[in-house]
Amino acid sequence: MKSVFLACGFTDVTSRIDLLTGNGMKRGDVIINTMHHTVMYIGNGRIVGARINENGKVSGGKTGDQTGSEIMVQNYYVYQYGWDCVLRYAESNSDVDFSSETIASSRSENISKGQTYAARFLCAKNFSTLQANSDIRKIKIQILQTALNKDYQSALDIDGIWGPATDRALNQHYVMYEETQYMVTAAEILLLLHGYNPKSVEFPGIFGSGMLAAVKTFQKAHGLAISGICDRETFLKFIS
């Protein structure tokens, strides 16, 4: 596996990492034990990894996470058999840690920052490219559709249309404090597009204290229950 990563543009940065603590890692680093296990570092001391399926096997089973532990996000740990290496993609901007970026504080700056992140999340060259084909509400819906596909394999068309399929996919899904999902990323970007400051944007998003405060402020301003939870009603207001 290591050789495949290296052939695809990754570099071995193990010598720059403290494998006991995880210090020195950056979001997107791939952590490998060549015989047993692989995880990815997602920032803020957290990693994500895939394990056995719902049948207790390493292959087969249903798509998605049926047991709650097939795909697991957790704090960095030292693997029982040890980690052999840490690999990092060598693209020129790969060392950017989105969680450490300071989000602008004024409303206009927040909206501008949200437009930049929206383009990045939707894999567009820039926000003007998105606006050439869609109005702002469609772009907001596209952001939510993208997150639903990434987190729940919803298989939605990223068309910016709020139809029955997208409504069913959202259902009663929510994200809350200390969760890590792409739905958090969507909420962070949508808050910025409304002029609110979640303090950071990550891919996938990490629901931190700055996000919690921004959600509560948004909910209060829009007549929603001030729970700090991005529930269905809050997401619907985000895309309005």
N, C-alpha and C positions, 0 to 999 in steps of 0.2 A: 504493500500500500504506500509506503513512504516513497518509493521510486516513482510511482504514478503521480503523487503530489508534486514531487520535484520536477517531473517532466512537464507539468502543467503550470509552472511559474512560481511555485512555492520555494522558499528557502529555509534551511535549517537554522533556527535561532536559539537552539537549546543552550548554547554557551552564555546567552544573555538572560536566561531565566533561572529563578530560584524554584526548583521543582517541589521543594518542601512547602513553600508558601504560595506559589503562583506569582510572586512579584516579578514584574517585567513583562507580563503577558499583555497583549492587546486584543481587542475585540476581533474575532474572526480567526484567531490562532487555533490550529488543529493540534491536539495533544494525543500522542500515539503510544500505546504499547504494541509493538509489532506482532505479537503472538495472540493477544487476547482482546484488546478494547481500544476504542477511539472516541474522543469527545471533542467538543469545540468550546473555546472560551468566549463568553458573550459580554464580558465586562462586569465591573463592580463585584469582583470575586466570585462570579457565577459561571457555571458550565452547563452545557446541554449534551445529552447523550442518548443513544438508542440501545435498548436491551432486548431481552426475550419477548416474544409476542404473547398474546393472550392464552396461547396453548402451551406456554413454557418452552417454546422452541425458538431458534434463531431465524427461521424462514417460514413462509406460509402465513396463514391467519388473515385477518381482515385488515384493510387499510385503515390507518388512524390508530389512536391510543384508546383501546377499550378498557384497560385496567387502571389507567391513571399512572402507571409506572413504566410503560413501554417506551415512551419518550419522556425523559425526566430532566427538569431544570433544578439544579441544586448548587450549594456552595462548592467551591473548588476543594478537592480532596486528593490525597496521594493514593493512587490505585494500589490494590493489594499486591500486585505483581510489579509495581513500579511503572513509571513513565519512561519511555526510551528517548523520545524527542518531541520538540515543539516546532511546528512548521508554520510559516507566515507567508501570505501571498505577497509577491514582490512588486505589485503595481505601485506606481509612484504615489498614490494617495492612500495606500493601504494602512498606513500608520495613523490615520486620523481616528481619534477616539470620540465618536459622536456624543457620548455621555458627558464628556468634559467640555463640550462647546458651550459657551455662554450665550444664552438666548437673549436677544435685545429686549429692553424693558418697555419702550414706548409702543403704543398700539400700532402705529404705522410700521415700525420696525419689526414688530412681531408678525404682522401680516406678510411683510416682505420675506421674512425668514420662513414662514409657513409655505409660501409659494416655492421657495427653493427646495424645501424638504418634500413638498408634494411632487415636484418634478422628479426628484431623486427616487422617491418611493414608487412612482409610476413609470420609472425608467424612460423618462422623456428628456430631451436635450435641455430644455428649460421650460419655465412656466408659460412663456409666450407660445411655445409649441402646443401646450395643452389647451390654451385659450383659443387657438386657431380653430379647434374642432369642438369645443365644449364650453358651456357657460360654467360659472363658479359652482352652482349646485351639482351639476353633472360631475365635475371634478371631485367634489366632496364625496359623492356617492361612489365614484371609482376608487377613491382611497379606502372607503369602508369595504367595498367588494373585494379589493385586493387583500385586505387583512383577513376577511372571512375565508378566502381561498387558502391563504397561507396557514391559518390556524386550524381550520376545520375541514379543509379539502372540499369546499362547497361547490366547486366546479362552476362558478358563476362567470358569465360573460362580463368583462370589465367594460361595460357600455355606458355607465353613468345613468342608467334608467332604473328607477325604483319600481320594479314590478313584483309580482307574486313570488318569484324565485328568490329575489334578494330579501324580501320581507320574511319569508320562511327561514332563510339562512340566518338572519339576525336573530329571529325568535326571541328568546329571553337571555341570550348571551350577555355577559357583562364582564368587566375587569375591575379590579380593586387594588388597594394598596398592597405593595410588595409582590404583585404578580408580574410575570414576564411573558408577553405575547406580542404578536404583531397588531392585535387589536389595541394594545396600549400605544404602539407607534401611530396608528390611525388617530387615536384620540389626541395624542400630543400634537400632531399636525393640524387636526381640525380645530383644536383650541387656538393654535397660532393664527390660523386663517380667520378666526373670530376676534383676534387681537389680544388673546390671553396668553400668559407666560407660564408654560409648564416647567421651565428651568433647563430641560434637556430633551433631546430626541435621540432614541436609540433604535437599532434594527436587530433583533426585536426590542420593543419598548420595555423599560423597567419602570413600574409604577412607584415612584418615590414621593418624598414629602412635598417637593415643589409641584409635582403633578397633582397631588391630593389637594393642595391649597388652590390651584388653578381651577380644578373641577368644582370645588365648593363655591368659589367665586362666580363661576359661570352658572352653576345651578341657581344660586341666589338671584343673580341678575335676570334669569329667564323663568322665574316662578316655578322651579322644580324643587322637589324634596332635596334638602341639603344633606345628602348622605356621603358625598365624596366618592361614591361608586358610579362608574360609567355604566349605567344600565341601559335598557332598551330606550326608555324615554329620553335619556341624555344623548344617546347616539342619534336619535331621530331629530332632536333639537340641533345637534352639531351639523347635520346635513341640510338644515332648513335655510 
